Amino acid sequence: MDIVQLIFEAGFWAATIRMATPLIFGTLGELICERAGVLNLGIEGIMAAGCMTGWIWVYFGGDLWTGVLFAAFVGAMFGLLHALFTVHLGLSQHVTGLGITMLATALSSFAFRMLLPDITTPPKITPFEPIQIPVLSEIPFLGEVLFSQSPLTVLAIGAVVGVAYFLRRTPAGLALCMTGENPLAVESQGLSVFAIRTFAVMAGSSLMAVGGAFLTMSAFDAFYIGMVNGRGWICIALVVFSSWHPGKALLGTLIFAAFDALQMRVQQQAGIAIPYQFYLMMPYVVSIIALIVMSRRSAYPKALLIPFRKGER
């Protein structure tokens, strides 16, 4: 089967959307943080925490949706910690974010080992099953691609629409965006820059954790250390690619996921003529090229990375 035939298969595009789902949650979460003026490099660790907490909740008897909520809560708590250091204390967003990543990753691994000390093979749970939407799921091609997906995938697509509407059409969303552009203007309107940024980081971190929970509760049915596998860093690049717009962020995640799905299939059929590492690097090379091209044109939030101190001009 050649590549041209492959990309016209419904199964390929269904897999692309599934693989894009954790990236959608993570990219939206990072986008919300950065639109408020806060870079959140803790995303990799927060996604790992979402993986572990959502899975462990279900493993010990909780239901799937409560596990998603629990993962979102844990993500929000890490976001609150990040906000306390960066927003309220004005510390380096780079250093704090990397510290959050190391803390969340280490705590996830530690908690897993403490709760399941004698486990050698990752135990399994019953994950979310794909939703078969009546009538729509029977449409040729589109039915398999769009209307036979996991509930969390449907939630991710809805989150793109919801975040786009919130940022562009609501007073709270416009205030959040202005906080990342001109926090002094926000302060002059009697709004709290600290509260808005804290809310943004907590909400964004919740979405990141849900993206991690998708990996253990929908894509796979077990937790293992290192399963986030750099997806958080890809989300940060996708935010720049999207120029901080949710719609473009969705497009960027689909492009990356499509190349990732493509390399998996081509790798299986290409034999040993080309080293498999070449196919593994394809999505990342494309991401780097797209990032270079788009970053030249992107207008980043003017107050990004700049600590706000009340009363200072």
C-alpha positions as CSV (number, residue, x, y, z in Angstrom):
1,M,0.0,0.0,0.0
2,D,1.5,3.4,-1.0
3,I,1.3,6.6,1.0
4,V,-1.3,8.2,-1.3
5,Q,-3.7,5.3,-0.8
6,L,-3.0,5.3,2.9
7,I,-4.0,8.9,3.5
8,F,-7.4,8.3,1.8
9,E,-8.3,5.6,4.3
10,A,-10.9,6.4,7.0
11,G,-9.0,4.4,9.5
12,F,-5.9,6.7,9.1
13,W,-7.9,9.9,9.7
14,A,-9.8,8.3,12.7
15,A,-6.4,7.4,14.2
16,T,-5.2,11.0,13.5
17,I,-8.0,12.5,15.5
18,R,-7.5,10.1,18.3
19,M,-3.8,10.9,18.4
20,A,-4.5,14.6,18.3
21,T,-6.8,14.5,21.3
22,P,-4.2,14.8,24.1
23,L,-2.4,17.5,22.1
24,I,-5.7,19.5,21.7
25,F,-6.3,19.5,25.5
26,G,-2.6,20.4,26.2
27,T,-2.4,23.1,23.5
28,L,-5.6,24.7,24.6
29,G,-4.4,24.7,28.2
30,E,-1.1,26.3,27.4
31,L,-2.8,28.8,25.1
32,I,-5.1,30.0,27.9
33,C,-2.1,30.4,30.2
34,E,0.0,32.4,27.7
35,R,-3.0,34.6,26.6
36,A,-3.0,35.7,30.2
37,G,0.7,36.4,30.1
38,V,2.1,33.3,31.9
39,L,4.3,30.7,30.2
40,N,3.6,27.3,31.7
41,L,6.5,24.9,31.2
42,G,5.0,22.6,33.8
43,I,2.8,21.1,31.1
44,E,4.8,17.9,30.6
45,G,4.6,17.1,34.3
46,I,1.0,18.2,34.7
47,M,0.0,15.8,31.8
48,A,1.9,13.0,33.6
49,A,0.0,13.8,36.8
50,G,-3.2,13.7,34.9
51,C,-2.3,10.3,33.4
52,M,-1.6,8.8,36.8
53,T,-4.4,10.3,38.9
54,G,-7.2,9.7,36.5
55,W,-6.1,6.1,36.0
56,I,-5.5,5.3,39.7
57,W,-8.9,6.7,40.6
58,V,-10.6,4.3,38.2
59,Y,-8.3,1.4,39.2
60,F,-9.4,1.7,42.8
61,G,-13.1,1.6,41.9
62,G,-14.1,5.1,40.7
63,D,-16.0,5.8,37.5
64,L,-14.4,7.1,34.4
65,W,-15.9,10.6,34.4
66,T,-15.1,11.2,38.1
67,G,-11.5,10.1,37.2
68,V,-11.4,12.8,34.6
69,L,-12.6,15.4,37.1
70,F,-10.1,14.2,39.6
71,A,-7.3,14.6,37.1
72,A,-8.5,18.1,36.2
73,F,-8.5,19.0,39.9
74,V,-4.9,17.7,40.4
75,G,-3.9,19.7,37.3
76,A,-5.6,22.8,38.7
77,M,-3.6,22.4,42.0
78,F,-0.3,22.3,40.2
79,G,-1.5,25.3,38.2
80,L,-2.2,27.1,41.5
81,L,1.3,26.3,42.7
82,H,2.8,27.6,39.5
83,A,0.7,30.8,39.7
84,L,1.7,31.4,43.3
85,F,5.4,31.5,42.3
86,T,5.1,33.3,39.0
87,V,2.0,35.5,39.3
88,H,2.1,36.5,43.0
89,L,5.8,36.3,43.7
90,G,7.0,37.3,40.3
91,L,9.6,34.5,40.0
92,S,11.0,33.2,36.7
93,Q,8.3,31.5,34.7
94,H,10.9,29.3,33.0
95,V,12.5,28.0,36.2
96,T,9.2,27.5,38.0
97,G,7.7,25.7,35.0
98,L,10.6,23.3,34.8
99,G,10.4,22.8,38.5
100,I,6.7,22.0,38.3
101,T,7.4,19.4,35.5
102,M,10.0,17.7,37.6
103,L,7.9,17.8,40.7
104,A,4.7,16.5,39.0
105,T,6.5,13.8,37.1
106,A,8.4,12.6,40.2
107,L,5.3,12.7,42.4
108,S,3.3,10.7,39.8
109,S,6.0,8.0,39.7
110,F,6.4,8.0,43.5
111,A,2.6,7.7,44.1
112,F,2.3,4.9,41.6
113,R,5.1,2.9,43.3
114,M,3.7,3.6,46.8
115,L,0.1,2.6,45.9
116,L,1.1,-0.4,43.8
117,P,4.5,-1.5,45.3
118,D,4.4,-5.1,44.1
119,I,3.2,-4.5,40.5
120,T,5.6,-5.6,37.7
121,T,3.2,-5.4,34.8
122,P,1.0,-2.3,34.6
123,P,-2.5,-3.3,35.5
124,K,-5.4,-2.5,33.2
125,I,-8.7,-0.7,33.6
126,T,-11.8,-0.6,31.4
127,P,-11.3,2.6,29.3
128,F,-13.8,4.8,27.6
129,E,-15.4,3.1,24.7
130,P,-15.9,4.9,21.3
131,I,-19.3,6.5,21.0
132,Q,-21.4,5.3,18.0
133,I,-23.6,8.2,17.2
134,P,-26.8,6.8,15.6
135,V,-27.2,7.4,11.9
136,L,-24.1,9.7,11.7
137,S,-21.7,6.9,12.5
138,E,-23.1,5.0,9.5
139,I,-22.1,7.7,7.0
140,P,-19.3,6.3,4.8
141,F,-15.9,7.6,5.7
142,L,-17.1,10.5,7.9
143,G,-18.9,8.1,10.2
144,E,-15.8,6.3,11.1
145,V,-13.6,9.4,11.2
146,L,-15.8,11.8,13.1
147,F,-18.7,10.0,14.7
148,S,-17.1,6.9,16.2
149,Q,-14.7,8.5,18.6
150,S,-14.0,8.4,22.4
151,P,-16.2,10.8,24.5
152,L,-13.0,12.6,25.5
153,T,-12.2,13.3,21.8
154,V,-15.7,14.7,21.4
155,L,-15.0,16.8,24.6
156,A,-11.7,18.0,23.1
157,I,-13.4,19.3,19.9
158,G,-16.1,21.0,22.0
159,A,-13.4,22.5,24.2
160,V,-11.9,24.2,21.1
161,V,-15.2,25.8,20.2
162,G,-15.8,26.8,23.9
163,V,-12.4,28.3,24.4
164,A,-12.6,30.2,21.1
165,Y,-16.0,31.6,22.0
166,F,-14.9,32.4,25.6
167,L,-11.8,34.3,24.5
168,R,-13.4,36.3,21.6
169,R,-17.0,36.8,22.7
170,T,-17.2,37.1,26.5
171,P,-16.2,40.0,28.7
172,A,-14.2,37.6,31.0
173,G,-12.4,36.2,28.0
174,L,-11.5,39.6,26.6
175,A,-10.3,40.6,30.1
176,L,-8.1,37.5,30.1
177,C,-6.6,38.3,26.7
178,M,-6.0,41.9,27.7
179,T,-4.2,40.8,30.8
180,G,-1.6,39.2,28.5
181,E,-1.4,42.3,26.4
182,N,-1.7,45.3,28.7
183,P,-2.2,44.4,32.4
184,L,-2.1,48.1,33.4
185,A,-5.2,48.7,31.3
186,V,-6.9,45.8,33.1
187,E,-5.9,47.2,36.5
188,S,-7.3,50.6,35.5
189,Q,-10.7,49.0,35.0
190,G,-10.7,47.8,38.6
191,L,-10.0,44.2,37.7
192,S,-7.4,42.1,39.5
193,V,-4.6,41.0,37.2
194,F,-3.4,38.5,39.9
195,A,-6.8,36.9,40.1
196,I,-7.3,36.7,36.3
197,R,-3.8,35.2,35.7
198,T,-4.3,32.7,38.6
199,F,-7.6,31.6,37.2
200,A,-6.1,31.2,33.7
201,V,-3.2,29.1,34.9
202,M,-5.4,26.9,36.9
203,A,-7.9,26.4,34.1
204,G,-5.2,25.8,31.6
205,S,-3.5,23.3,33.8
206,S,-6.8,21.5,34.3
207,L,-7.1,21.0,30.5
208,M,-3.5,19.8,30.4
209,A,-4.2,17.2,33.0
210,V,-7.3,16.0,31.1
211,G,-5.1,15.6,28.1
212,G,-2.9,13.3,30.1
213,A,-5.9,11.4,31.5
214,F,-6.9,10.6,27.9
215,L,-3.8,8.6,27.5
216,T,-4.6,6.2,30.3
217,M,-8.4,6.3,30.2
218,S,-9.1,6.2,26.5
219,A,-6.0,5.7,24.2
220,F,-4.5,3.0,26.5
221,D,-5.9,1.2,29.5
222,A,-2.8,1.3,31.8
223,F,-0.3,3.7,33.3
224,Y,3.4,3.5,32.8
225,I,6.1,6.0,33.6
226,G,7.1,8.2,30.7
227,M,4.0,7.7,28.7
228,V,3.5,11.4,28.0
229,N,6.7,11.1,25.9
230,G,7.3,14.8,25.1
231,R,3.7,15.6,24.1
232,G,3.8,18.6,26.5
233,W,6.7,20.2,24.8
234,I,5.0,19.7,21.4
235,C,2.0,21.5,22.8
236,I,4.1,24.6,23.6
237,A,5.4,24.6,20.0
238,L,1.9,24.2,18.7
239,V,0.7,27.3,20.6
240,V,3.3,29.4,18.8
241,F,2.3,27.7,15.5
242,S,-1.3,28.7,16.1
243,S,-0.4,32.3,16.8
244,W,-2.4,31.9,20.1
245,H,-5.7,31.2,18.3
246,P,-7.7,28.0,19.2
247,G,-8.8,27.3,15.7
248,K,-5.3,27.3,14.4
249,A,-4.2,25.2,17.4
250,L,-6.7,22.5,16.3
251,L,-5.2,22.6,12.8
252,G,-1.7,22.3,14.2
253,T,-2.5,19.3,16.4
254,L,-4.1,17.5,13.5
255,I,-1.1,18.1,11.2
256,F,1.3,16.8,13.8
257,A,-1.0,13.8,14.6
258,A,-1.4,13.0,10.9
259,F,2.4,12.8,10.4
260,D,2.7,10.8,13.6
261,A,0.0,8.3,12.4
262,L,1.6,8.3,9.0
263,Q,5.1,7.4,10.3
264,M,3.6,4.5,12.3
265,R,2.0,3.0,9.2
266,V,4.8,3.7,6.8
267,Q,7.3,2.3,9.3
268,Q,5.4,-1.0,9.3
269,Q,5.5,-1.3,5.5
270,A,8.8,0.1,4.5
271,G,10.9,-2.9,5.6
272,I,14.5,-2.3,6.6
273,A,15.5,-0.2,3.6
274,I,15.2,3.0,5.6
275,P,16.0,3.0,9.4
276,Y,12.9,3.3,11.5
277,Q,14.4,6.3,13.3
278,F,13.8,8.3,10.1
279,Y,10.1,7.8,10.4
280,L,10.1,8.5,14.1
281,M,11.6,11.9,13.5
282,M,9.2,12.9,10.7
283,P,6.5,14.6,12.9
284,Y,9.1,16.5,14.9
285,V,10.9,17.8,11.8
286,V,7.7,19.0,10.4
287,S,6.8,20.7,13.7
288,I,10.2,22.5,13.7
289,I,9.8,23.7,10.2
290,A,6.2,24.9,10.8
291,L,7.3,26.6,14.0
292,I,10.1,28.4,12.2
293,V,7.8,29.6,9.4
294,M,4.9,30.6,11.7
295,S,6.9,32.2,14.4
296,R,8.1,34.9,12.0
297,R,4.6,36.1,11.6
298,S,3.1,35.4,15.0
299,A,2.1,38.3,17.3
300,Y,2.7,37.0,20.8
301,P,1.0,38.5,23.9
302,K,3.0,41.6,24.7
303,A,3.0,40.9,28.5
304,L,4.0,37.3,28.2
305,L,6.8,36.4,30.7
306,I,6.6,39.9,32.3
307,P,5.7,39.8,36.0
308,F,3.0,42.3,37.0
309,R,3.6,44.4,40.1
310,K,0.6,46.4,41.3
311,G,1.1,50.1,41.1
312,E,4.2,50.0,38.9
313,R,4.3,51.6,35.5
